[in-house]
Amino acid sequence: MARRRFRRKDLKRPDEFVTQGWHLLTWAGENSRQLSWGLAGVVSVALLATGFVSLRSARLRQANDELGRALGEFRSGKYADAATQLGDVASRWQSTAPGRIAALYAANAELKAHNVDAAISGFQALAGSSNWPSYLQQEVLIGLASASQQKGDTAAAASTFQQAAGLDGPYRATAIFGEARCREQLGEKDKARELYQRFQLDFPDAPEGELVTARLQQLAPAA
């Protein structure tokens, strides 16, 4: 490969890096005001972004702290008090994940305190949300079905259990079993038997296994 030969006049030319650097310094000197404004704008945006992230983190910490205190009442069995506190947290922090979790626990607390109408209202408000992952949607529907069952609306409970069973999540066995019992209470024996058989097939090790076997014996068609 031929080596490039530099002529004397090439060596006298100004270095490109030095030339470009000099042009940049000259431009900066001539446009110092615009440059200052631009840098100030960048710094302002960076400070605003940092402040927003810090504020958001602080709000989430506060929301989680309030949720934790309210859940203490729930875990100690003081369901009426827990429902009130959790409802307050849900109202104050409704746009955050802790606020939505508080709303779910508030509805559960109302149900455990036998405030069935309040529980149904709470679960119904949550059932229309599209922000929930599948397993939490399933939990909401299970709660709503249980509340409807306590109120005596067995048909609505059966339908809601059926919806819950169609979602992916850890409460599918509860949903199928719940619908089977509702269908049995409604006199829909064939549907109840089908659901008990499905439960028995899909969840052979479930603790309700013996009860399901007994119910199937009771629902066996006459020979």
Long-range contacts (C-beta under 8 A, 24 or more apart in sequence): 59-93, 59-96, 60-96, 60-97, 60-98, 63-89, 63-92, 63-93, 63-96, 63-98, 63-99, 64-98, 66-92, 66-93, 66-98, 66-102, 67-93, 67-98, 67-101, 67-102, 70-102, 70-105, 71-105, 74-105, 74-108, 74-109, 79-109, 79-110, 79-112, 79-113, 80-109, 80-113, 80-115, 82-106, 82-109, 83-109, 83-110, 83-113, 83-115, 83-118, 100-126, 100-129, 100-131, 100-132, 104-136, 104-139, 104-140, 104-143, 107-140, 107-143, 107-147, 108-143, 111-143, 111-146, 111-147, 111-150, 114-150, 116-147, 116-150, 116-151, 117-151, 119-143, 119-147, 120-144, 120-147, 120-148, 120-151, 123-147, 134-167, 134-168, 134-169, 135-167, 135-168, 135-169, 135-170, 135-171, 137-167, 137-169, 138-164, 138-167, 138-168, 138-169, 138-170, 138-171, 138-172, 138-175, 139-169, 139-171, 141-167, 141-175, 142-171, 142-174, 142-175, 142-178, 145-175, 145-178, 146-178, 149-178, 149-182, 154-182, 154-185, 154-186, 155-182, 155-186, 157-182, 158-182, 158-183, 158-186, 172-202, 173-199, 173-202, 173-203, 173-206, 173-208, 176-202, 176-203, 177-206, 177-208, 177-212, 180-212, 180-215, 184-215, 184-219, 189-219, 192-219, 193-219, 193-220
